[in-house]
Amino acid sequence: MIGKSVEIQKRGNFLTLPPVGAYVAEIKNVRVVEADKEKGQKYDTLEMMVEITEGEYAGRYTEVYNDQKERFGKASYRGTFRLYCPNNDSEEWVDRKFANNIWCVQESNPGYEWDRHEEKLKGKKVGISVRRKLYTYNNEDRETTEIGQFETVADVKAGKCRPMKDRDQREKKDAADNDEQNFTDVSKGIEVPWG
């Protein structure tokens, strides 16, 4: 008999998220998360689970989710795109960002018009622009990618999408610049298994 008993599990390289770029995708699931007024949140959030449907990275968010689930018994779906929902007191930038992203969905789905029923977004095609995200976790600078905004499917296919600026959430190394904010681990997204 060989040595001690160890838990047998999958090892090797983890699947990587899609790199910076633009992709044709589909909105697979949608939900609205209400603002927690006690925590000072001003806006409800529209959360959309998105999956790439064409090209080399088709199905990648689902593959990464399933790989994490198999390795660790739990996983966070990393193809989630969140938008603040406009309300009667919302700032202009919230309205503008929401309107532009929903316009991309309308333009990518002839005959579809936004009617404020979020569940009708499920199954719609859309282009996505993936950007680099820089963050600090356990005092270590790291990077990943995330969906930064929607694009039209036509613009993605025509190669008309400009790369987005990185989202930099790293903690400042200089104590004078440190504003004592806590940054959230990017791996802690919503856990919603495919149904």
Protein Blocks (a to p, Z undefined) as FASTA:
>chain_A
ZZjddddddedjddddddedddddddfbdcdddddfknopabdcdddddddfedjkgokl
mmmmmmmmmmnopacdfkbccdddddfkbcfklmmmmmmmmmmmmmmmghiacehiaklm
gopacddddddddddeehiacdddddfbdcdfklmmnopaccdddddfbdcfblklpgoi
acddfklccddddZZ
